[in-house]
Amino acid sequence: MALHTPAPLRDDADSPLVLVLHGLEGSVESPYVQGIMQALLSAGLQVAVMHFRGCGGVPNLLPRAYHSGDSDDPRWLAAQLKERYPHTPLMAVGYSLGGNVLLKWLGEDGQRSPLAAAVAVSAPLDLHASCRRMGQGFSRVYQRHLLNSLKLSLRSKAQDPELARQMPSLDESRYFSNFRNFDDHFTAPLHGFLGVDDYYTRASSKPLLKDIRRPTLIVHAEDDPFVCNSAIPTKAEISSEVTLDITRRGGHVGFVAGSLWRPEYWLEQRVPQFLQQNCGIQRAHDD
């Protein structure tokens, strides 16, 4: 795990800090991360990007890496940030895998959450349903691309003979044929789950949405190739603090409006707006 800050951080009650959690195999170099960083900075907010273990070019020296329910790492990092910058409101934005991690963290912590407000974009929410969705139609192209990227990351790690002995064989092609096989042979055993179904059940954020006690925006597009529409929560499945922005189009972390010649990146307007509005509400409540 590593932290990237585009500018030095300062303890300032009037300049909230936004922690950005990227998606699977993402980093600070991902276009959506670059875009939201600039939008948040332009809005007068401070920004820090958390790289999950092994991402962003930082070597991971343990057999374990990161997964869709890994809320312990951002929880630990948030505690460090709050200790170092005690007067600075802390908020978070999570994309895809990072969005699921963020929502799970919020639900687990409830009223104890250190965050003043949060936004989750294109989060899978229900990993069982999302896994099925990834095996259908054109989504399989994205699945193949991500699995190839994961395999390359594991091969890099396996250059350490000690780590290689603790991992399943990287030459077994069926382990990389789809996400279910990959998660059953790598993600689940390396992170203490009993198997893929145990992992998907315990790591899904959807059952915890009703326990969220901080202003939280969930953004999802109905044409998302990664997320099954059955994962979209109903009003009965979320707390009163959660706002749903469900759009017909937007794909996966896309949400481009305007025309082909003058595109408008809607998220880069909506996310800072929501955070600024709701950070003030939470600060007033805490006071």
C-alpha positions in Angstrom: 0.0 0.0 0.0 1.3 3.5 -0.9 0.0 7.0 -0.8 0.4 9.5 -3.7 -0.3 13.2 -3.1 -0.1 15.7 -6.0 0.7 18.5 -3.6 2.0 18.6 0.0 -0.8 18.0 2.5 -1.6 20.5 5.3 -3.8 20.5 8.4 -6.5 22.9 7.4 -10.1 22.8 8.6 -11.2 24.7 5.5 -9.5 22.5 3.0 -11.0 18.9 3.3 -8.8 16.0 2.2 -10.2 13.5 -0.3 -8.8 10.0 -0.3 -9.2 8.3 -3.7 -9.4 4.5 -4.0 -8.8 3.2 -7.5 -10.2 0.2 -9.3 -8.7 -3.2 -10.1 -5.2 -2.9 -11.4 -5.5 0.9 -11.4 -3.2 3.6 -10.1 -2.7 7.3 -10.0 -1.9 7.1 -13.7 -5.4 5.8 -14.5 -7.3 8.4 -16.6 -10.3 8.5 -14.2 -8.0 9.1 -11.3 -6.1 11.8 -13.1 -9.4 13.5 -14.0 -10.9 13.4 -10.5 -7.7 14.6 -9.0 -7.7 17.7 -11.1 -11.4 18.4 -10.5 -11.0 18.1 -6.7 -7.9 20.3 -6.7 -9.7 22.9 -8.8 -12.6 22.8 -6.3 -10.1 23.8 -3.5 -9.9 20.3 -2.0 -6.8 18.4 -1.0 -6.2 15.0 -2.6 -4.4 11.7 -1.7 -4.5 8.6 -3.8 -4.2 5.2 -2.0 -2.5 2.6 -4.1 -3.7 -0.9 -3.2 -0.9 -3.4 -2.4 1.2 -4.1 -5.5 -0.3 -1.3 -7.6 1.3 1.9 -8.8 4.7 0.4 -9.4 5.3 -0.2 -5.7 6.4 -3.9 -5.1 4.3 -6.0 -2.8 6.6 -8.3 -0.8 3.8 -10.5 0.7 1.9 -13.4 -0.9 -1.4 -11.5 -0.3 -2.3 -8.5 -2.4 -5.6 -6.7 -2.3 -9.2 -7.7 -3.0 -12.7 -6.2 -3.3 -13.5 -6.4 0.4 -10.1 -5.2 1.8 -11.4 -2.4 4.0 -8.6 -2.8 6.6 -5.9 -1.0 4.5 -7.9 2.3 3.9 -9.2 2.1 7.5 -5.6 2.0 8.8 -4.5 4.8 6.4 -7.4 7.0 7.4 -6.4 6.7 11.0 -2.9 7.7 10.2 -4.2 10.7 8.2 -6.5 11.8 11.0 -3.7 11.6 13.5 -1.4 13.7 11.3 -4.0 16.2 10.2 -6.5 16.3 13.1 -8.4 19.4 12.0 -8.8 18.5 8.3 -12.1 16.9 7.3 -11.5 13.5 5.6 -13.7 12.3 2.7 -13.2 9.5 0.1 -14.0 8.6 -3.5 -13.9 5.0 -4.7 -14.0 3.6 -8.2 -15.1 0.1 -9.2 -13.3 -2.3 -6.8 -12.3 0.7 -4.7 -15.9 1.8 -4.6 -17.0 -1.6 -3.2 -14.1 -1.4 -0.6 -15.2 2.1 0.4 -18.9 1.2 0.8 -18.0 -1.9 2.8 -15.8 0.2 5.1 -18.5 2.8 5.6 -21.1 0.1 6.5 -18.7 -1.7 8.9 -17.8 1.4 10.7 -21.2 3.0 10.8 -21.3 6.0 13.2 -17.6 5.5 14.0 -16.5 6.3 10.4 -13.7 8.9 10.2 -15.1 10.1 6.9 -17.3 13.2 6.6 -18.8 12.1 3.2 -18.1 9.7 0.4 -18.8 8.8 -3.3 -18.7 5.3 -4.8 -18.6 5.1 -8.6 -19.4 1.9 -10.6 -19.0 -0.3 -7.5 -19.8 -4.0 -8.1 -21.8 -4.2 -4.8 -22.8 -7.9 -5.3 -19.7 -9.8 -6.3 -21.7 -13.0 -7.1 -23.8 -11.1 -9.7 -20.9 -9.1 -11.1 -18.9 -12.3 -11.7 -21.8 -13.7 -13.7 -22.1 -10.4 -15.6 -18.4 -10.5 -16.5 -18.8 -13.8 -18.2 -21.5 -12.6 -20.7 -21.2 -10.9 -24.1 -18.6 -8.2 -24.7 -17.9 -8.0 -20.9 -15.6 -11.1 -21.5 -13.2 -8.8 -23.4 -12.7 -6.6 -20.3 -12.5 -9.8 -18.2 -9.7 -11.1 -20.4 -7.8 -7.8 -20.3 -7.9 -7.6 -16.5 -7.0 -11.2 -15.9 -4.0 -10.8 -18.2 -2.9 -7.8 -16.2 -3.3 -9.7 -12.9 -1.3 -12.6 -14.3 1.6 -10.2 -15.3 1.5 -8.7 -11.8 1.7 -12.2 -10.2 4.6 -13.2 -12.6 6.5 -10.2 -11.4 5.9 -11.1 -7.8 6.9 -14.8 -8.5 10.4 -13.7 -9.4 10.9 -13.9 -5.7 11.4 -17.7 -5.1 9.9 -17.6 -1.6 6.8 -15.8 -2.8 6.5 -18.2 -5.8 6.4 -21.2 -3.5 3.4 -19.8 -1.6 1.3 -19.1 -4.8 -0.6 -21.5 -7.0 0.9 -22.3 -10.4 0.8 -19.4 -12.9 1.1 -21.9 -15.8 -2.3 -23.4 -15.1 -4.4 -21.7 -17.8 -7.8 -22.5 -16.3 -6.9 -20.4 -13.3 -7.0 -17.4 -15.6 -10.0 -18.4 -17.8 -12.5 -16.3 -15.8 -12.7 -14.3 -12.6 -14.5 -17.1 -10.7 -11.6 -19.5 -11.3 -9.0 -16.8 -10.6 -10.7 -15.8 -7.3 -11.1 -19.4 -6.2 -7.4 -20.3 -6.8 -5.7 -17.0 -5.9 -7.8 -14.3 -4.2 -9.7 -16.6 -1.8 -6.9 -18.8 -0.4 -4.3 -16.0 -0.3 -6.6 -13.8 1.8 -8.0 -16.2 4.2 -11.4 -17.1 2.6 -12.7 -20.6 2.4 -13.3 -20.4 -1.3 -14.7 -18.2 -4.0 -18.3 -18.2 -2.7 -17.1 -17.3 0.8 -15.1 -14.5 -0.6 -17.9 -13.1 -2.8 -20.4 -13.2 0.1 -18.1 -11.7 2.7 -16.6 -9.0 0.4 -19.8 -7.7 -1.2 -20.8 -4.3 0.1 -24.5 -4.4 -0.7 -25.7 -6.0 2.6 -23.9 -3.2 4.5 -25.4 -0.2 2.7 -28.2 0.1 5.3 -25.6 0.5 8.0 -23.9 3.6 6.4 -24.1 6.6 8.7 -22.3 9.2 6.5 -23.6 11.1 3.5 -22.7 8.8 0.6 -23.4 9.0 -3.1 -23.5 5.8 -5.2 -23.2 6.4 -8.9 -24.1 3.6 -11.3 -25.0 3.2 -15.0 -27.5 0.7 -16.2 -25.2 -0.2 -19.2 -22.2 -0.9 -17.0 -20.5 -4.0 -18.6 -19.1 -5.0 -15.2 -22.0 -4.7 -12.8 -25.2 -6.7 -13.1 -28.3 -4.5 -12.7 -29.7 -6.9 -10.1 -26.9 -5.5 -7.8 -28.5 -2.0 -7.9 -30.0 -1.5 -4.4 -33.5 -0.6 -3.7 -34.5 2.2 -1.3 -35.2 -0.4 1.4 -31.6 -1.7 1.1 -29.9 1.6 1.8 -29.7 3.9 4.8 -31.2 7.4 4.8 -27.6 8.8 4.4 -27.2 7.1 0.9 -28.1 8.9 -2.3 -28.5 6.8 -5.5 -27.6 8.4 -8.9 -28.6 5.7 -11.4 -28.2 6.7 -15.1 -29.2 4.9 -18.3 -25.8 5.4 -19.8 -22.3 5.9 -18.5 -20.6 2.5 -18.9 -18.0 1.7 -16.3 -16.5 4.8 -14.6 -17.3 6.7 -17.8 -20.3 9.1 -17.6 -19.3 11.4 -20.4 -22.0 13.9 -21.4 -22.0 16.6 -24.1 -21.1 15.9 -27.7 -18.3 14.0 -29.4 -16.5 17.3 -30.1 -17.1 18.8 -26.7 -17.3 16.0 -24.1 -18.2 16.9 -20.6 -17.0 14.6 -17.8 -20.0 14.6 -15.6 -18.4 12.9 -12.7 -15.8 15.6 -12.4 -18.5 18.0 -11.7 -20.9 15.8 -9.6 -18.3 14.3 -7.2 -16.8 17.6 -5.9 -20.2 19.1 -5.7 -21.6 16.3 -3.5 -18.5 16.2 -1.3 -18.5 20.0 -0.7 -22.2 20.1 0.1 -22.2 17.2 2.5 -18.9 17.8 4.2 -20.4 21.0 5.7 -23.4 19.0 6.9 -21.3 16.5 8.7 -19.0 19.1 10.2 -22.0 20.9 11.6 -23.4 17.7 13.1 -20.0 16.8 14.7 -19.8 20.3 16.2 
